[in-house]
Amino acid sequence: MAYQAAGKPGAAEDAYLQSLRTVVQLGDVAGQTRTLIQLGNLFVDVHERRPAEAAAF
C-alpha cells in the first residue's frame, strides 16, 4: 500500500504479486484474499483516477 500511496503503481503491483506468491506458498487463504483485494484496488486507482498512467500500466 505504501507504493500505491506514493503514486508508484508498477512497484505496488510488483509488491502485491510477491505477497501473493508468498501467501499462496503458505496456504494462507485470508492473506490471498487481502492481496487480491489490494490488486483490485490498485487496478481501480490507476484505471479510473489516473487514466494517463493506466495506459502505461
C-alpha positions, 0 to 999 in steps of 0.5 A: 500500500505504501507504493500505491500511496506514493503514486508508484503503481508498477512497484505496488503491483510488483509488491502485491504479486510477491505477497501473493506468491508468498501467501499462496506458498503458505496456504494462507487463504485470508492473506490471498484474499487481502492481496487480491483485494489490494490488486483490485484496488490498485487496478481501480486507482490507476484505471479510473483516477489516473487514466494517463498512467493506466495506459502505461500500466 
